[in-house]
Amino acid sequence: DPQELYLMAKVARTKGELVRAIANYKRALELNPGYEPAIIDLAKIYLEKQEIAEAKALYTKLLEMNPQQTEAQVELAQIALFEKNYEGAQELAARALETAQKSGDKEGIHSAYWLKARLADAQDKSEERLAALEQAIAVKPKDEKTVLAIAQTLKKQGNDKAALVRLQAAETAGLKSPAFFRALIGALVATGKEEEAKK
Protein backbone atom coordinates (compact mmCIF):
# COMPACT_ATOMS: atom_id res chain seq x y z
CA ASP A 1 0.00 0.00 0.00
CA PRO A 2 1.60 3.34 -1.07
CA GLN A 3 0.12 5.21 1.88
CA GLU A 4 1.56 2.75 4.38
CA LEU A 5 4.99 2.93 2.71
CA TYR A 6 4.75 6.72 2.76
CA LEU A 7 4.02 6.72 6.51
CA MET A 8 6.90 4.29 7.13
CA ALA A 9 9.16 6.62 5.15
CA LYS A 10 8.07 9.62 7.23
CA VAL A 11 8.82 7.75 10.45
CA ALA A 12 12.25 6.70 9.14
CA ARG A 13 12.96 10.29 8.11
CA THR A 14 12.10 11.65 11.57
CA LYS A 15 14.54 9.11 13.04
CA GLY A 16 17.24 10.30 10.63
CA GLU A 17 17.21 7.02 8.71
CA LEU A 18 17.38 8.63 5.27
CA VAL A 19 18.37 5.48 3.36
CA ARG A 20 15.30 3.65 4.68
CA ALA A 21 13.10 6.71 4.09
CA ILE A 22 14.27 7.07 0.49
CA ALA A 23 13.70 3.36 -0.17
CA ASN A 24 10.14 3.53 1.21
CA TYR A 25 9.30 6.71 -0.70
CA LYS A 26 10.58 5.10 -3.90
CA ARG A 27 8.55 1.93 -3.28
CA ALA A 28 5.44 4.04 -2.63
CA LEU A 29 6.05 5.81 -5.95
CA GLU A 30 6.51 2.50 -7.77
CA LEU A 31 3.02 1.54 -6.61
CA ASN A 32 1.56 4.99 -7.24
CA PRO A 33 3.80 7.19 -9.46
CA GLY A 34 1.54 10.21 -8.93
CA TYR A 35 1.51 10.11 -5.13
CA GLU A 36 2.17 13.80 -4.50
CA PRO A 37 3.12 13.70 -0.79
CA ALA A 38 5.79 11.04 -1.47
CA ILE A 39 7.18 13.05 -4.38
CA ILE A 40 7.40 16.20 -2.25
CA ASP A 41 9.03 14.50 0.74
CA LEU A 42 11.51 12.59 -1.40
CA ALA A 43 12.46 15.79 -3.23
CA LYS A 44 13.03 17.50 0.14
CA ILE A 45 15.37 14.73 1.23
CA TYR A 46 17.31 15.07 -2.01
CA LEU A 47 17.62 18.82 -1.39
CA GLU A 48 18.88 18.16 2.15
CA LYS A 49 21.48 15.78 0.71
CA GLN A 50 22.46 18.36 -1.94
CA GLU A 51 21.34 15.96 -4.69
CA ILE A 52 19.97 18.82 -6.74
CA ALA A 53 19.41 16.99 -10.03
CA GLU A 54 17.22 14.36 -8.32
CA ALA A 55 15.19 16.99 -6.47
CA LYS A 56 14.80 19.05 -9.61
CA ALA A 57 13.54 16.01 -11.55
CA LEU A 58 10.92 15.27 -8.89
CA TYR A 59 9.67 18.85 -8.65
CA THR A 60 9.53 19.03 -12.45
CA LYS A 61 7.49 15.80 -12.49
CA LEU A 62 5.19 17.28 -9.87
CA LEU A 63 4.62 20.40 -11.98
CA GLU A 64 3.90 18.28 -15.03
CA MET A 65 1.24 16.46 -13.00
CA ASN A 66 -0.11 19.63 -11.40
CA PRO A 67 0.96 22.93 -13.00
CA GLN A 68 -0.63 24.82 -10.08
CA GLN A 69 1.55 23.18 -7.41
CA THR A 70 2.98 26.23 -5.63
CA GLU A 71 5.52 24.36 -3.52
CA ALA A 72 7.08 22.77 -6.60
CA GLN A 73 7.24 26.16 -8.33
CA VAL A 74 8.90 27.75 -5.29
CA GLU A 75 11.40 24.91 -4.88
CA LEU A 76 12.31 24.89 -8.58
CA ALA A 77 12.83 28.64 -8.36
CA GLN A 78 15.09 28.10 -5.31
CA ILE A 79 17.09 25.58 -7.32
CA ALA A 80 17.34 28.01 -10.24
CA LEU A 81 18.55 30.68 -7.81
CA PHE A 82 21.12 28.23 -6.39
CA GLU A 83 22.30 27.57 -9.95
CA LYS A 84 22.49 31.35 -10.51
CA ASN A 85 19.82 31.10 -13.21
CA TYR A 86 18.25 34.39 -12.13
CA GLU A 87 15.96 34.70 -15.14
CA GLY A 88 14.55 31.22 -14.56
CA ALA A 89 14.19 31.87 -10.84
CA GLN A 90 12.36 35.14 -11.53
CA GLU A 91 9.94 33.45 -13.92
CA LEU A 92 9.22 30.59 -11.53
CA ALA A 93 8.80 32.96 -8.58
CA ALA A 94 6.29 35.03 -10.55
CA ARG A 95 4.36 31.87 -11.49
CA ALA A 96 4.39 30.66 -7.88
CA LEU A 97 3.11 34.01 -6.66
CA GLU A 98 0.35 34.09 -9.27
CA THR A 99 -0.71 30.51 -8.48
CA ALA A 100 -0.72 31.14 -4.72
CA GLN A 101 -2.68 34.37 -5.09
CA LYS A 102 -5.32 32.70 -7.26
CA SER A 103 -5.81 29.91 -4.73
CA GLY A 104 -5.56 32.15 -1.66
CA ASP A 105 -2.59 30.16 -0.36
CA LYS A 106 -1.08 32.60 2.17
CA GLU A 107 1.90 30.37 2.92
CA GLY A 108 2.62 30.09 -0.81
CA ILE A 109 2.30 33.86 -1.27
CA HIS A 110 4.65 34.46 1.65
CA SER A 111 7.16 31.92 0.27
CA ALA A 112 7.03 33.47 -3.19
CA TYR A 113 7.74 36.96 -1.84
CA TRP A 114 10.61 35.59 0.24
CA LEU A 115 11.95 33.95 -2.89
CA LYS A 116 11.79 37.30 -4.69
CA ALA A 117 13.68 38.85 -1.76
CA ARG A 118 16.43 36.20 -1.98
CA LEU A 119 16.64 36.70 -5.72
CA ALA A 120 17.01 40.46 -5.28
CA ASP A 121 19.64 39.91 -2.60
CA ALA A 122 21.63 37.58 -4.86
CA GLN A 123 21.70 40.35 -7.45
CA ASP A 124 22.56 43.12 -4.92
CA LYS A 125 19.20 44.85 -5.45
CA SER A 126 18.52 46.17 -1.97
CA GLU A 127 15.39 48.18 -2.84
CA GLU A 128 13.79 45.19 -4.60
CA ARG A 129 14.66 42.98 -1.62
CA LEU A 130 13.03 45.44 0.76
CA ALA A 131 9.91 45.72 -1.44
CA ALA A 132 9.54 41.92 -1.58
CA LEU A 133 9.99 41.63 2.19
CA GLU A 134 7.38 44.35 2.74
CA GLN A 135 4.97 42.30 0.61
CA ALA A 136 5.80 39.19 2.65
CA ILE A 137 5.18 40.95 5.96
CA ALA A 138 1.83 42.22 4.65
CA VAL A 139 0.80 38.56 4.26
CA LYS A 140 2.15 37.41 7.65
CA PRO A 141 2.46 40.52 9.86
CA LYS A 142 3.93 38.71 12.88
CA ASP A 143 6.54 36.66 11.01
CA GLU A 144 9.70 37.29 13.01
CA LYS A 145 12.08 36.12 10.29
CA THR A 146 10.62 38.66 7.88
CA VAL A 147 10.65 41.49 10.43
CA LEU A 148 14.31 40.79 11.18
CA ALA A 149 15.15 40.64 7.46
CA ILE A 150 13.46 44.00 6.87
CA ALA A 151 15.37 45.56 9.77
CA GLN A 152 18.63 44.06 8.49
CA THR A 153 17.98 45.37 4.98
CA LEU A 154 17.17 48.85 6.29
CA LYS A 155 20.33 48.76 8.40
CA LYS A 156 22.41 47.78 5.36
CA GLN A 157 20.91 50.72 3.53
CA GLY A 158 22.13 52.96 6.35
CA ASN A 159 18.65 53.61 7.67
CA ASP A 160 19.05 52.63 11.33
CA LYS A 161 16.12 54.80 12.42
CA ALA A 162 13.69 53.06 10.06
CA ALA A 163 15.01 49.68 11.24
CA LEU A 164 14.39 50.72 14.85
CA VAL A 165 10.86 51.93 14.08
CA ARG A 166 10.09 48.60 12.38
CA LEU A 167 11.47 46.60 15.30
CA GLN A 168 9.63 48.70 17.89
CA ALA A 169 6.37 48.18 16.02
CA ALA A 170 7.01 44.45 15.97
CA GLU A 171 7.73 44.49 19.70
CA THR A 172 4.38 46.20 20.27
CA ALA A 173 2.77 43.48 18.15
CA GLY A 174 4.19 40.84 20.49
CA LEU A 175 7.52 39.61 19.10
CA LYS A 176 9.76 38.64 22.00
CA SER A 177 12.38 36.03 21.02
CA PRO A 178 16.03 36.39 22.04
CA ALA A 179 17.06 36.96 18.41
CA PHE A 180 14.45 39.68 18.09
CA PHE A 181 15.63 41.42 21.27
CA ARG A 182 19.26 41.26 20.13
CA ALA A 183 18.26 43.03 16.90
CA LEU A 184 16.20 45.60 18.82
CA ILE A 185 19.07 46.34 21.23
CA GLY A 186 21.47 46.65 18.28
CA ALA A 187 19.11 49.12 16.59
CA LEU A 188 18.74 51.14 19.80
CA VAL A 189 22.52 51.35 20.18
CA ALA A 190 23.00 52.21 16.49
CA THR A 191 20.58 55.13 16.84
CA GLY A 192 22.23 56.46 20.01
CA LYS A 193 19.61 55.19 22.44
CA GLU A 194 21.94 53.20 24.69
CA GLU A 195 19.93 54.03 27.81
CA GLU A 196 16.78 52.49 26.31
CA ALA A 197 18.82 49.46 25.28
CA LYS A 198 19.81 48.85 28.90
CA LYS A 199 16.14 48.49 29.92
Long-range contacts (C-beta under 8 A, 24 or more apart in sequence): 1-31, 2-28, 2-29, 2-31, 2-32, 2-35, 2-38, 3-28, 5-31, 5-38, 6-35, 6-37, 6-38, 6-41, 9-38, 9-41, 9-42, 10-41, 13-41, 13-45, 18-45, 18-48, 18-49, 21-45, 34-65, 36-62, 36-65, 36-66, 36-69, 40-71, 40-72, 43-75, 47-75, 52-79, 52-82, 52-83, 55-79, 68-99, 68-102, 68-103, 69-99, 70-96, 70-99, 70-100, 70-103, 70-105, 70-108, 70-111, 70-112, 71-108, 71-111, 73-99, 73-112, 74-108, 74-111, 74-112, 74-115, 77-115, 77-119, 78-115, 78-118, 81-115, 81-118, 81-119, 81-122, 84-122, 86-119, 86-122, 86-123, 89-115, 89-119, 90-116, 90-119, 93-119, 106-139, 106-140, 109-139, 110-136, 110-139, 110-140, 110-143, 110-146, 113-139, 114-146, 117-149, 126-153, 126-156, 126-157, 129-153, 130-154, 130-157, 141-173, 142-170, 142-173, 142-174, 142-175, 144-170, 144-175, 144-177, 144-179, 144-180, 147-175, 147-180, 148-179, 148-180, 148-183, 151-183, 151-187, 152-183, 155-187, 155-190, 160-187, 160-190, 160-191, 161-191, 163-187, 163-190, 164-188, 164-190, 164-191, 164-193
